């Protein structure tokens, strides 16, 4: 490894140190008040999150995985149903479908690495209850195409927008297209807390009423248990941290888009790489670059070279799409675009702790690896 330079994939300490005094005061304020569960800080964060997304209801829950299965339960997905989703996602998306008793049905991706509408339609059966686009890497799917299919076959749209907060399609926020949408606040997310956290958002009042009960042991506003529920509440401390971070959310997005512009300018002409769409490349999409995932020839050699020169990268989800987890019962699933993508995909560092000099150094190493002049 080049010990003269070290660029971690994600620098947790640096992002805390940048606002250490303010964040410490937020945490101490909660502790001094002894306000930990379902307090005003959570209500304020939920209000601000709903305003940000342009949605009627937002509910903080324990994590992004819980958010999906609570949402599925609230809209009535259960045993005997099928839910179509991309294999290019974290196992949590499919697991949530499984644990409400339904069957996850895996579809292929398109050239933009998002759920392909034509592939999703091929998998619709009389048991299909919903299509679940995954708004991956800070990009929103082509929701017009997916909604047209859902309307044609009279099935729901529900969204896993764990990586999509802040992204938009035709000026509508990820997570707000379907019966519900979900967000993850895992620490490495664009809006991340200091542990696990998630949210479910919806414009449906009936779904909202069910979510209020489901996340808190089935208790209504009088404290009486009226349905079987769960313990899945976003704790007040995490909510306060997230509410503080919301104040710089748009600034953080601007910085990520600037980093993406730098990558595009330095690497966009290289024939060995397929980059994510550049900012403003398609006026229908506003991308926030939660991750910067590209395709690379000789991917594993490039990754080793970058590691040697102090640049840490990640192959998302350990390089395994969901349909390749044969131990979970996925047998003989043929998704050629996804299979090829996972032999080539690589994530470069993308977060607001990176300097312009860091980005130039990363690009210099990639150019050197492929034999381009720096």
N, C-alpha and C positions, 0 to 999 in steps of 0.2 A: 504494500500500500504506500502511496505517496504521503508521507507524514507531514509534508509542508502545507498540505491543504486537506481539510475534511469538511464535507458538506453532508450532514445527515439528511435522511429522507424527510424527517419531520422533527423540528427542534422544540420539544415541549418546554424545556426550561427557559429558552429565549422568549417564547411568547408570554410566559408568566412574568419574567423579569421586566419586560417592556412596560407592564402596568402593575407592577408588584404592590406599590403603595395603595393604589385605588382598589385593587382586588382584595388586598388584605383587609381594608376597611369594610368592604362589602361582607366578607366572611365574618369578621368580628361583630359587625352590626347584627347579623342573624343570631350569632351565638349569645351576644349580650341580651337580646330580647328573648332568647329561648324559643325562637319561632322556626320550627323545623318541618312540620307537615301541614299541608293545606292551609297556609296562612296567606296574608295579603300579597306577599311578594310573588307567590305563584299566580294569584289572580291577576296581578298587574302584568306579569310576563305574558300570560295567556292573552290578555287584551292587546298588548303590543304586538305579539306574534300574529294574531288574527288581523290586525290593522296592516301589518307589513304584507301579508299574503292576500289581503282583500277577500277574507272569508268570514262567515258569521261566527263560527265556533272554533276554539282551539283548546285542547285539553292536554296538559302535561302528564306523561306517564313514565314508568320506570326506565324504559329503554325503547329503542326503535323496533325491536322484535315484538315486544308486547304490543306496541302500537298497531302492528299489522294484524295480529290475531284478535285483539280487542275490536278493531274495526271490522274484521270479517264476521265476528260474532254479532256485532251491532247491526249489520245489514242482512243477517240471516243465512250466511254461507255455512254449510255443515255437511254431515254425512250424506253421501250420494252425489254431491256436487263436484264439479271440476272447475278449476281456475287456471287459465292460460297465462303464463308468464315467461319471460326470457330465461334461457339457461345462463346467460351472461349476467349473473347477480350473485350476491352472497347467499349462502345456504339458508340464512334466516328467512328469506322471502318464501321459499318453498316450505320450510319447516313450519311457518305460521299457518300455511294452508293445511298441511298435514295434521297439525295439532287441533284444528277445529273439526277434524274428521273428513275433510274434503280431499280431493286428489289434485296435486300440482301437475299440470301438463306443460311441458317445456317446448318453447318455440325458438326459432332462429333469429339472428340479428341481421340488420341491413348494413349497407356500406358505412353508415354513421355509427355503427356498433350498438345501436339501440334496437329495441323490439321491432321486428319487421312485421308490418301490418298484414301483408300477404301470407306470411308464414303463420301468424296467429290465426287467421281465418281458416287455414287448412286443418287446424286442430279442433275446430268447434264441433261439438256433438250435442245431442239433446240434453246431455247432463251438464253442459257448460253453464255456469252461473255468472261468471265474471271474467273479464280480461284485466290483468294487472300489469300495466306498463311500469317499468323500473326506470326512474329518472336518474340515470347513472352518470357519475363523473361531473355533475353540475350542468347537465344538459337535459332539456325536456324533449320527449319523443314528439313525432308528428302526430299530435292529438286529433287533428281533423281526420286523418286516415283511420285511426283506431276507433274514434267515435262513430264514424260511418259504418264500420263493421259491427260495432256493438248495437247500433240502432237497427241495422239490417237483420240481425239475429236475436234481437230483444234480450241482450245480456247487459250486465252492469259493467261500468268502468270503475275500478278501485286502483289507487296509486301507491306504490312504494316510492316515495320521494325522499328517502333517507339521505341521498347525496345531492338532492336537487334544490334545497332551499335557496331562494333568490333567483333561480333561473326562470325563464318565461318562454312561452310559445305564443306568438301573436299577442303579446303583452298581457297574457294571463299566467298567473303564477303556477309553477309545478305544485302538485298536491291539491289543486282546486278544481280539477276537471271532472272528477268522478263523484261517486257517492261518499267517499272519504279519501283522504290522503294522509300519509304518515311521514314523519321527520325523525331523523336520528341526531342526537347531540353528543355522540361519541367524541372524546377529546380532540381527535384529529379532523373533525368536520369543520367546515367554514365557520359555523356557529357551534362551538364545542364547549362542554362544561368540564368539571373536574372529576368526572366519573361517568357512569352510564346515565342516559336520559333520552327521552323521546317525546313525541307529541302526535296526536291524531287531530286532524282538522276536517270540518264538514260544513256544508251549507244546509244540511237537512236537519230540521229541528227534532224529528223523531229519532234519528240516529244519535244526535247530541244527547238526548235524554237517556238513551241506553248507555252511552259511554260514561256519563256521570256516575251511573250505578255500577257498571262493570269494573271500573278502575278502583272503586272504594268499597269492596266487600258487599256490594248490592245495597248500600245504605242510601236512603233518600235524604232530603234536606231536613227532615225531622229526626234523623238518626235511626229510623226503623229499617230493618233489612227486608226488602220486598222482592229481591231476586237473588239467585246465586251469583256472587261476584268474586273479585280477585283483589289482591293487594298490589296495585301497580300505579303508584302515585309518584310524580316527579317531586322530589323533596325540595323544601323551600330554599335551602342553601344553594342548590344547583340552579333553581329558578332565578334567584337573585343574581348569581354570576352571569347567567345567560341574558338577563335583562340589561345588565351593565354592558355586556358585549354587543348588544343590539345597537348601542349608540354609535359604534364605529363600523357597523355591518356593511353599509354601502361603501365606505372607504376601503374596507378589506376586499370587497368585490372588485373595486376599481384597480387595486394593486394586483390582484390575481389576473385580471384581464390584461394588464400591462405586461406581466411576466409572460403570458401566453403570446402577446404580440412580439416580445423579444425572441421567444423560441421560434415563432413563425418566420421572423425576419432572418434568423441565423440558419435555420434548418429546413425551411419550407421547400427549397429547391433540390434537396438531396433525394436522389432516386431510390436510395436504400430505405427511406423512411416514409410512412404515411402518418401525417400528423392529425390531431383533432381539428375540426373546423376552426378557422381563425375567428377572432372576435369580429362580429359584424359581417361575416362571410355570407350569411343568409339572414335577410331582414326579419324573417319570421321568428328567429331564435335569438334569445339573449342568454348566453352561456356564462356561468360563474366560475368554471374551472375548479371545482372541488378537487379533482385530480387532473393530471396531465398524462393521459394514457395514449401511447402511440403504437404503431406497428413498426418493427425493425427487422431487416434482414440480418442473419447471424446474431440473433437476439442474445443468446446466452454468452457468446464471445464478447459482444459489446458490453453486456452487464459486468462480466468479469474484468474487462479493461477499465470500465468506469470505477469499479470497486478498488482496483489497484491504484487508481489515481485519486482516491479519496472521495468519490461521489457515490452515495448510497442510492440505490433504486429498489423498486418493488415490482414483482409480478403479482398482480392483484389476485386475491383469493387463492394463493399458493399455486396459481397456474391451472386450476381445475374448475371448469364450469360445472354447474349442478348436474347436468345429464351424464357426466362422467363419474359420479359417485354410484358405482354399480352396487355397492353394499346396501344402498337405500332402495334398491329395487328398480332403478332405471336401467333397463336392458334394451340393447339394440336401438337406441335413440339416435337417429341420423340428423345432425344439424351441421352441415358442411361449413357454413360461414363461421359459426362459433368455434368449431374444431380448428379451423385454420387460424383464426384470430388468436387462439390461446397458444399457438406455437410461435407467435410473433409479438405478443403484447408486452409492453413494458411501461412502467410509470416513472417519469422523471420527477425530481423534487418540485413541489408546487405549494408554497405557503408564504405568508406575509413576512416571515423572518428572513427570507432570501433577499440579498442585495442584487443590484444590477451586475456587480462584479462577479457574484456567485453564478448568475445565469450565463454570463460570458465565459466563465471558466468551464462550466458544464458543456456548453456548446463547443468550446475549443477542443475538449477531449473527444467529443463525438466526431467532430470534423477530422481530428487526427486519426481516430480509429479507422474511418472509412477512406482516408487518404486525400482529404480535401485540405486546401491551404487555409491557414488560420488568419 
